Amino acid sequence: MPFYSHGVSPQTNRIYDKLTETFRNPTPTTGEINSALEAMELVAPFPGNDIALKSYHLFHVVMQAPVSPAYSQEKKWEASCHTMYGAYKWDKFLPWVEDPQDILTFLDYHSNSATQGGQNQDKPIQSALRALAYASGPVTREALKSFDLTKPSFVRGIRDALQDDKPFQLRKAALFFLPLIGDRWFNTPDPIMEAEQMRNLCVDWASAVDDIEHTSDVQKAVLTVLFGMIDSPHWRPHIIVEKWSLLEYFTSVPDDSAPLRRCIDNPELMDEIKNVGNPAAMVLWLAILWLKYKELIPQVQEQLETFTKEVAQGGKRTGLDMCLSMMDSELKKVEDALEQYNAWSTDPVAVALRTKVDNLQQARVALVGLKEG
């Protein structure tokens, strides 16, 4: 069957129409279902945006179709795997997730099968994680609130997806999915895993981070998870020492990041980070706090000023010089962004940028005063 780069062939269109008709039929025959499964297996690997989109819509039809003597539960999951693979097998085009519930049900089932049934479910789990991590937004985040993200089989499924022996694309999808569930895993009064499981996940997560190019979207995903771990007294001891250096990417995290906000509001972290065994960690943490100086709660602001004085008086000013350098770099970036607006613009973005410039300038004056005083 020929592939058309700007669409699908009329024959392929007819196949998808027939597949949709078959699965919407409440009383299909065994022969019709078996023929549909064979056709799906053949057409799902085809490239093309239209194939992906048609597969996505067919996935929902398959998931909503009632089980029958001809359409068993086993065949239903087989059909759903074909359609999810057809929709999310490549990353040049990913159909936007408009209704995540079917995908969450699909992911839950295959996580259970992998952890309890001992079956290799890498391919369907990769498809589901790709959809949720790369092609979803507020609707998916809302749906995740009512999904049991701490169920042992689900937790183990995500942990397993990050392991070194798993395919790169599966590990990458898990890396990007983790920020979506970080609050439910890290921001908890009690740990959801045993200490050894947390250590193992931190090791696998660190390895996955090492194996992927640190593009801006990767930096954002990585820092969101790292800040979640840093703020948690359960997870913080298990962070791989070298990974504290990832704090150098902190400007990639949005200003409204909840994990970042919790960290900079946490007065325990100053003393904790001094003892992590990575000299870069404290310098980077100082830089983060100075860049957020005007937003800090009084207790943390006082801690920052006291520690900065101690560093300056102790003659170890290299770290403070680095903080100033990072502050100047950030200030220039914000001023450059502000240049596209006129001085009297009331655009909310321009107002926010002007506020950020003012805050950085005041923080710089305070830092220089402490460093030289």
Contacts in CASP RR format, 6 or more apart in sequence:
PFRMAT RR
TARGET T0000
AUTHOR 0000-0000-0000
METHOD contacts of the structure
MODEL  1
MPFYSHGVSPQTNRIYDKLTETFRNPTPTTGEINSALEAMELVAPFPGND
IALKSYHLFHVVMQAPVSPAYSQEKKWEASCHTMYGAYKWDKFLPWVEDP
QDILTFLDYHSNSATQGGQNQDKPIQSALRALAYASGPVTREALKSFDLT
KPSFVRGIRDALQDDKPFQLRKAALFFLPLIGDRWFNTPDPIMEAEQMRN
LCVDWASAVDDIEHTSDVQKAVLTVLFGMIDSPHWRPHIIVEKWSLLEYF
TSVPDDSAPLRRCIDNPELMDEIKNVGNPAAMVLWLAILWLKYKELIPQV
QEQLETFTKEVAQGGKRTGLDMCLSMMDSELKKVEDALEQYNAWSTDPVA
VALRTKVDNLQQARVALVGLKEG
1 9 0 8 1.000
1 11 0 8 1.000
1 12 0 8 1.000
1 43 0 8 1.000
1 46 0 8 1.000
2 9 0 8 1.000
3 9 0 8 1.000
3 46 0 8 1.000
3 47 0 8 1.000
3 48 0 8 1.000
5 48 0 8 1.000
7 48 0 8 1.000
7 49 0 8 1.000
7 50 0 8 1.000
8 16 0 8 1.000
8 46 0 8 1.000
8 48 0 8 1.000
8 50 0 8 1.000
8 51 0 8 1.000
8 54 0 8 1.000
12 43 0 8 1.000
12 46 0 8 1.000
12 51 0 8 1.000
15 39 0 8 1.000
15 43 0 8 1.000
16 43 0 8 1.000
16 54 0 8 1.000
16 58 0 8 1.000
18 36 0 8 1.000
18 39 0 8 1.000
19 36 0 8 1.000
19 39 0 8 1.000
19 40 0 8 1.000
19 58 0 8 1.000
20 57 0 8 1.000
20 58 0 8 1.000
20 61 0 8 1.000
22 28 0 8 1.000
22 32 0 8 1.000
22 33 0 8 1.000
22 35 0 8 1.000
22 36 0 8 1.000
23 36 0 8 1.000
23 58 0 8 1.000
23 61 0 8 1.000
23 62 0 8 1.000
23 65 0 8 1.000
23 71 0 8 1.000
23 79 0 8 1.000
24 61 0 8 1.000
24 65 0 8 1.000
25 32 0 8 1.000
26 66 0 8 1.000
26 68 0 8 1.000
27 68 0 8 1.000
27 70 0 8 1.000
28 36 0 8 1.000
28 68 0 8 1.000
28 70 0 8 1.000
28 71 0 8 1.000
29 70 0 8 1.000
30 69 0 8 1.000
30 70 0 8 1.000
31 70 0 8 1.000
32 70 0 8 1.000
33 70 0 8 1.000
33 71 0 8 1.000
33 75 0 8 1.000
36 79 0 8 1.000
37 75 0 8 1.000
37 78 0 8 1.000
37 79 0 8 1.000
37 82 0 8 1.000
40 58 0 8 1.000
40 79 0 8 1.000
40 82 0 8 1.000
40 83 0 8 1.000
41 82 0 8 1.000
43 51 0 8 1.000
44 51 0 8 1.000
44 55 0 8 1.000
44 82 0 8 1.000
44 83 0 8 1.000
44 85 0 8 1.000
44 86 0 8 1.000
44 89 0 8 1.000
45 85 0 8 1.000
45 86 0 8 1.000
45 89 0 8 1.000
46 86 0 8 1.000
47 90 0 8 1.000
48 93 0 8 1.000
49 92 0 8 1.000
49 93 0 8 1.000
51 86 0 8 1.000
52 86 0 8 1.000
52 87 0 8 1.000
52 88 0 8 1.000
52 89 0 8 1.000
52 90 0 8 1.000
52 93 0 8 1.000
52 94 0 8 1.000
52 95 0 8 1.000
53 87 0 8 1.000
53 93 0 8 1.000
53 95 0 8 1.000
55 82 0 8 1.000
55 83 0 8 1.000
55 84 0 8 1.000
55 85 0 8 1.000
55 86 0 8 1.000
55 87 0 8 1.000
55 95 0 8 1.000
56 83 0 8 1.000
56 87 0 8 1.000
56 88 0 8 1.000
56 95 0 8 1.000
58 83 0 8 1.000
59 80 0 8 1.000
59 83 0 8 1.000
59 84 0 8 1.000
59 87 0 8 1.000
59 102 0 8 1.000
60 99 0 8 1.000
60 102 0 8 1.000
62 76 0 8 1.000
62 79 0 8 1.000
62 80 0 8 1.000
62 83 0 8 1.000
63 76 0 8 1.000
63 80 0 8 1.000
63 102 0 8 1.000
63 105 0 8 1.000
63 106 0 8 1.000
64 102 0 8 1.000
65 71 0 8 1.000
65 76 0 8 1.000
67 73 0 8 1.000
67 76 0 8 1.000
77 109 0 8 1.000
80 106 0 8 1.000
80 124 0 8 1.000
81 123 0 8 1.000
81 124 0 8 1.000
81 127 0 8 1.000
84 103 0 8 1.000
84 106 0 8 1.000
84 124 0 8 1.000
84 127 0 8 1.000
84 128 0 8 1.000
84 131 0 8 1.000
85 123 0 8 1.000
85 124 0 8 1.000
85 127 0 8 1.000
86 127 0 8 1.000
87 94 0 8 1.000
87 95 0 8 1.000
87 127 0 8 1.000
87 131 0 8 1.000
88 94 0 8 1.000
88 95 0 8 1.000
88 126 0 8 1.000
88 127 0 8 1.000
88 128 0 8 1.000
88 130 0 8 1.000
88 131 0 8 1.000
88 135 0 8 1.000
89 127 0 8 1.000
91 130 0 8 1.000
91 134 0 8 1.000
94 130 0 8 1.000
94 131 0 8 1.000
94 134 0 8 1.000
94 135 0 8 1.000
95 131 0 8 1.000
95 135 0 8 1.000
96 135 0 8 1.000
96 136 0 8 1.000
97 103 0 8 1.000
97 131 0 8 1.000
97 132 0 8 1.000
97 135 0 8 1.000
97 136 0 8 1.000
97 137 0 8 1.000
97 139 0 8 1.000
97 140 0 8 1.000
98 139 0 8 1.000
99 139 0 8 1.000
100 131 0 8 1.000
100 132 0 8 1.000
100 136 0 8 1.000
100 139 0 8 1.000
100 140 0 8 1.000
100 143 0 8 1.000
100 144 0 8 1.000
101 143 0 8 1.000
103 128 0 8 1.000
103 131 0 8 1.000
103 132 0 8 1.000
104 128 0 8 1.000
104 132 0 8 1.000
104 143 0 8 1.000
104 144 0 8 1.000
104 147 0 8 1.000
106 124 0 8 1.000
106 128 0 8 1.000
107 125 0 8 1.000
107 128 0 8 1.000
107 129 0 8 1.000
107 132 0 8 1.000
107 154 0 8 1.000
108 147 0 8 1.000
108 151 0 8 1.000
108 153 0 8 1.000
108 154 0 8 1.000
110 121 0 8 1.000
110 124 0 8 1.000
110 125 0 8 1.000
110 128 0 8 1.000
111 121 0 8 1.000
111 125 0 8 1.000
111 153 0 8 1.000
111 154 0 8 1.000
111 156 0 8 1.000
111 157 0 8 1.000
111 158 0 8 1.000
112 153 0 8 1.000
113 119 0 8 1.000
113 121 0 8 1.000
114 120 0 8 1.000
114 121 0 8 1.000
114 125 0 8 1.000
114 157 0 8 1.000
114 160 0 8 1.000
115 152 0 8 1.000
115 153 0 8 1.000
115 156 0 8 1.000
115 157 0 8 1.000
115 160 0 8 1.000
116 153 0 8 1.000
122 161 0 8 1.000
122 166 0 8 1.000
122 167 0 8 1.000
122 170 0 8 1.000
125 157 0 8 1.000
125 161 0 8 1.000
125 170 0 8 1.000
126 161 0 8 1.000
126 167 0 8 1.000
126 169 0 8 1.000
126 170 0 8 1.000
126 173 0 8 1.000
129 161 0 8 1.000
129 170 0 8 1.000
129 173 0 8 1.000
129 174 0 8 1.000
129 176 0 8 1.000
129 177 0 8 1.000
130 169 0 8 1.000
130 173 0 8 1.000
132 140 0 8 1.000
132 177 0 8 1.000
132 180 0 8 1.000
133 173 0 8 1.000
133 174 0 8 1.000
133 176 0 8 1.000
133 177 0 8 1.000
133 180 0 8 1.000
134 173 0 8 1.000
134 176 0 8 1.000
140 180 0 8 1.000
141 180 0 8 1.000
144 180 0 8 1.000
144 181 0 8 1.000
144 184 0 8 1.000
148 154 0 8 1.000
149 155 0 8 1.000
149 181 0 8 1.000
149 184 0 8 1.000
149 185 0 8 1.000
150 184 0 8 1.000
150 185 0 8 1.000
150 192 0 8 1.000
155 185 0 8 1.000
155 192 0 8 1.000
155 193 0 8 1.000
158 174 0 8 1.000
158 177 0 8 1.000
158 178 0 8 1.000
158 181 0 8 1.000
159 197 0 8 1.000
159 200 0 8 1.000
159 201 0 8 1.000
159 204 0 8 1.000
160 166 0 8 1.000
161 170 0 8 1.000
161 171 0 8 1.000
161 173 0 8 1.000
161 174 0 8 1.000
162 171 0 8 1.000
162 174 0 8 1.000
162 175 0 8 1.000
162 201 0 8 1.000
162 204 0 8 1.000
162 205 0 8 1.000
162 207 0 8 1.000
162 208 0 8 1.000
163 171 0 8 1.000
163 204 0 8 1.000
164 204 0 8 1.000
164 207 0 8 1.000
168 211 0 8 1.000
171 208 0 8 1.000
171 211 0 8 1.000
172 208 0 8 1.000
172 212 0 8 1.000
174 208 0 8 1.000
175 205 0 8 1.000
175 208 0 8 1.000
175 209 0 8 1.000
175 212 0 8 1.000
175 218 0 8 1.000
175 221 0 8 1.000
175 222 0 8 1.000
176 217 0 8 1.000
176 221 0 8 1.000
178 185 0 8 1.000
178 205 0 8 1.000
178 221 0 8 1.000
178 225 0 8 1.000
179 220 0 8 1.000
179 221 0 8 1.000
179 224 0 8 1.000
179 225 0 8 1.000
182 224 0 8 1.000
182 225 0 8 1.000
182 228 0 8 1.000
182 259 0 8 1.000
183 258 0 8 1.000
183 259 0 8 1.000
184 192 0 8 1.000
185 192 0 8 1.000
186 225 0 8 1.000
186 228 0 8 1.000
186 229 0 8 1.000
186 231 0 8 1.000
186 232 0 8 1.000
186 234 0 8 1.000
186 235 0 8 1.000
186 259 0 8 1.000
187 228 0 8 1.000
187 231 0 8 1.000
187 232 0 8 1.000
187 259 0 8 1.000
187 262 0 8 1.000
188 232 0 8 1.000
188 234 0 8 1.000
190 234 0 8 1.000
191 198 0 8 1.000
191 234 0 8 1.000
191 235 0 8 1.000
193 201 0 8 1.000
195 238 0 8 1.000
198 234 0 8 1.000
198 235 0 8 1.000
198 238 0 8 1.000
199 238 0 8 1.000
201 238 0 8 1.000
202 229 0 8 1.000
202 235 0 8 1.000
202 238 0 8 1.000
202 239 0 8 1.000
202 240 0 8 1.000
202 243 0 8 1.000
203 240 0 8 1.000
205 225 0 8 1.000
206 240 0 8 1.000
206 242 0 8 1.000
206 243 0 8 1.000
209 218 0 8 1.000
209 222 0 8 1.000
209 243 0 8 1.000
209 246 0 8 1.000
212 218 0 8 1.000
214 222 0 8 1.000
214 249 0 8 1.000
216 252 0 8 1.000
219 249 0 8 1.000
219 252 0 8 1.000
220 252 0 8 1.000
220 253 0 8 1.000
220 254 0 8 1.000
222 246 0 8 1.000
222 249 0 8 1.000
223 246 0 8 1.000
223 247 0 8 1.000
223 249 0 8 1.000
223 250 0 8 1.000
223 252 0 8 1.000
223 253 0 8 1.000
223 260 0 8 1.000
224 253 0 8 1.000
224 257 0 8 1.000
224 259 0 8 1.000
226 239 0 8 1.000
226 243 0 8 1.000
226 246 0 8 1.000
226 247 0 8 1.000
227 253 0 8 1.000
227 257 0 8 1.000
227 259 0 8 1.000
227 260 0 8 1.000
227 262 0 8 1.000
227 263 0 8 1.000
228 235 0 8 1.000
228 259 0 8 1.000
228 262 0 8 1.000
228 263 0 8 1.000
229 235 0 8 1.000
229 236 0 8 1.000
229 238 0 8 1.000
229 239 0 8 1.000
230 236 0 8 1.000
230 239 0 8 1.000
230 259 0 8 1.000
230 263 0 8 1.000
230 269 0 8 1.000
231 259 0 8 1.000
231 262 0 8 1.000
231 263 0 8 1.000
231 266 0 8 1.000
231 269 0 8 1.000
233 268 0 8 1.000
236 272 0 8 1.000
239 276 0 8 1.000
241 276 0 8 1.000
241 277 0 8 1.000
241 278 0 8 1.000
242 278 0 8 1.000
244 273 0 8 1.000
244 276 0 8 1.000
244 278 0 8 1.000
244 280 0 8 1.000
244 281 0 8 1.000
244 284 0 8 1.000
245 278 0 8 1.000
245 280 0 8 1.000
245 281 0 8 1.000
245 284 0 8 1.000
247 280 0 8 1.000
247 281 0 8 1.000
247 284 0 8 1.000
247 285 0 8 1.000
247 288 0 8 1.000
248 280 0 8 1.000
248 284 0 8 1.000
250 260 0 8 1.000
250 284 0 8 1.000
250 287 0 8 1.000
250 288 0 8 1.000
251 291 0 8 1.000
251 330 0 8 1.000
251 333 0 8 1.000
253 260 0 8 1.000
255 356 0 8 1.000
263 269 0 8 1.000
264 288 0 8 1.000
264 289 0 8 1.000
264 292 0 8 1.000
264 295 0 8 1.000
264 296 0 8 1.000
264 300 0 8 1.000
265 296 0 8 1.000
265 297 0 8 1.000
265 300 0 8 1.000
266 300 0 8 1.000
267 297 0 8 1.000
267 299 0 8 1.000
267 300 0 8 1.000
267 303 0 8 1.000
269 285 0 8 1.000
270 285 0 8 1.000
270 300 0 8 1.000
270 303 0 8 1.000
270 304 0 8 1.000
270 307 0 8 1.000
273 281 0 8 1.000
273 282 0 8 1.000
273 285 0 8 1.000
274 282 0 8 1.000
283 319 0 8 1.000
283 322 0 8 1.000
283 323 0 8 1.000
286 304 0 8 1.000
286 307 0 8 1.000
286 308 0 8 1.000
286 311 0 8 1.000
286 319 0 8 1.000
286 320 0 8 1.000
286 323 0 8 1.000
287 322 0 8 1.000
287 323 0 8 1.000
287 326 0 8 1.000
287 327 0 8 1.000
289 296 0 8 1.000
289 300 0 8 1.000
289 304 0 8 1.000
290 304 0 8 1.000
290 308 0 8 1.000
290 323 0 8 1.000
290 327 0 8 1.000
290 363 0 8 1.000
290 367 0 8 1.000
291 326 0 8 1.000
291 327 0 8 1.000
291 330 0 8 1.000
291 360 0 8 1.000
291 363 0 8 1.000
293 301 0 8 1.000
293 304 0 8 1.000
293 359 0 8 1.000
293 362 0 8 1.000
293 363 0 8 1.000
293 366 0 8 1.000
293 367 0 8 1.000
294 359 0 8 1.000
294 362 0 8 1.000
294 363 0 8 1.000
295 359 0 8 1.000
296 304 0 8 1.000
305 366 0 8 1.000
305 370 0 8 1.000
308 320 0 8 1.000
308 367 0 8 1.000
308 370 0 8 1.000
308 371 0 8 1.000
309 370 0 8 1.000
311 317 0 8 1.000
311 319 0 8 1.000
311 320 0 8 1.000
312 320 0 8 1.000
312 370 0 8 1.000
312 371 0 8 1.000
312 372 0 8 1.000
312 373 0 8 1.000
317 371 0 8 1.000
320 367 0 8 1.000
320 371 0 8 1.000
323 367 0 8 1.000
324 364 0 8 1.000
324 367 0 8 1.000
324 368 0 8 1.000
324 371 0 8 1.000
327 360 0 8 1.000
327 363 0 8 1.000
327 364 0 8 1.000
327 367 0 8 1.000
328 364 0 8 1.000
330 360 0 8 1.000
331 357 0 8 1.000
331 360 0 8 1.000
331 361 0 8 1.000
331 364 0 8 1.000
334 353 0 8 1.000
334 356 0 8 1.000
334 357 0 8 1.000
334 360 0 8 1.000
335 357 0 8 1.000
337 353 0 8 1.000
338 350 0 8 1.000
338 353 0 8 1.000
338 354 0 8 1.000
338 357 0 8 1.000
341 347 0 8 1.000
341 349 0 8 1.000
341 350 0 8 1.000
341 353 0 8 1.000
345 351 0 8 1.000
END
